[in-house]
Amino acid sequence: MIRKIASTTMFTAAMAVLCAAVNAQDYPIMDRIAGKVIQKYQTATCEQLWQERAQKGKAPKPQMEQEALGMLKSDAQMRAAFINKVAAPIANKMFECGMIP
């Protein structure tokens, strides 16, 4: 019984590692963009984020940002992978800054 549980656990762990590796290889550009977004939120001060929020919509978005958004809008799987990667760091920072309850 213990061998069966151990082998099942090892199989599950191996599948999780494999899925993570495949997911990272599927969208290398998205991974770099997500990394930059995460870094931005981790290094920004709350004041900077509040100022950026106040300025939202007043300035046009850079061309590369528009292209990245277009890629995410057109590919649901890539969009899901992106959101899964950046959601927690962004939400944590916004919570720390009082931007979400």
C-alpha positions in Angstrom: 0.0 0.0 0.0 2.8 2.4 0.9 4.6 1.6 -2.4 1.4 2.4 -4.3 1.0 5.7 -2.6 4.6 6.6 -3.1 4.5 5.7 -6.8 1.3 7.7 -7.2 2.9 10.7 -5.5 6.0 10.5 -7.6 3.9 10.2 -10.8 1.9 13.2 -9.8 5.0 15.3 -9.0 6.6 14.2 -12.3 3.5 15.3 -14.2 3.5 18.7 -12.4 7.1 19.3 -13.3 6.5 18.2 -16.9 3.4 20.5 -17.3 5.3 23.4 -15.8 8.2 22.9 -18.3 5.9 22.5 -21.3 3.9 25.7 -20.2 7.1 27.7 -20.0 8.3 26.6 -23.4 5.0 27.2 -25.1 5.1 31.0 -24.7 8.6 32.3 -24.3 7.7 35.9 -25.3 4.7 35.9 -22.9 7.0 34.6 -20.1 9.3 37.6 -20.7 6.5 40.0 -20.7 5.0 38.5 -17.6 8.4 38.7 -15.9 8.6 42.4 -16.7 5.0 43.0 -15.4 5.8 41.2 -12.2 9.1 43.1 -11.8 7.3 46.4 -12.3 4.7 45.7 -9.6 7.4 44.3 -7.2 9.6 47.3 -7.5 7.0 50.1 -7.8 6.0 52.1 -4.8 2.4 52.5 -3.9 2.6 56.2 -4.8 3.9 55.3 -8.3 1.0 52.8 -8.8 -1.6 55.4 -7.6 -0.1 58.0 -10.0 -0.2 55.5 -12.9 -3.8 54.7 -12.1 -4.7 58.4 -12.1 -3.0 58.8 -15.5 -4.7 55.7 -17.1 -6.2 56.5 -20.4 -4.6 59.9 -20.8 -1.6 58.8 -22.7 -1.5 56.4 -25.7 0.0 53.0 -25.1 3.4 52.2 -26.7 3.3 50.1 -29.8 4.9 47.1 -28.2 2.3 47.1 -25.4 -0.5 47.3 -27.9 1.0 44.3 -29.8 1.3 42.3 -26.6 -2.3 43.0 -25.7 -3.4 42.0 -29.2 -1.6 38.6 -28.8 -3.2 38.0 -25.4 -6.7 38.9 -26.8 -6.3 36.6 -29.7 -5.0 33.5 -27.9 -7.1 32.3 -25.0 -4.5 29.8 -23.8 -1.7 32.3 -23.8 -4.0 34.8 -21.9 -4.8 32.2 -19.3 -1.1 31.3 -18.8 -0.3 35.0 -18.5 -3.0 35.7 -16.0 -2.0 32.6 -14.0 1.6 33.9 -13.8 1.0 37.6 -13.0 -2.3 37.5 -10.9 -0.9 36.8 -7.5 2.0 39.3 -7.5 -0.2 42.1 -8.9 -3.0 41.3 -6.5 -0.7 41.2 -3.5 0.9 44.6 -4.4 -2.5 46.2 -5.0 -3.7 44.8 -1.6 -0.6 46.2 0.1 -1.3 49.6 -1.5 -4.9 49.7 -0.5 -6.1 49.5 -4.2 -8.3 46.5 -3.5 -10.1 45.8 -0.2 
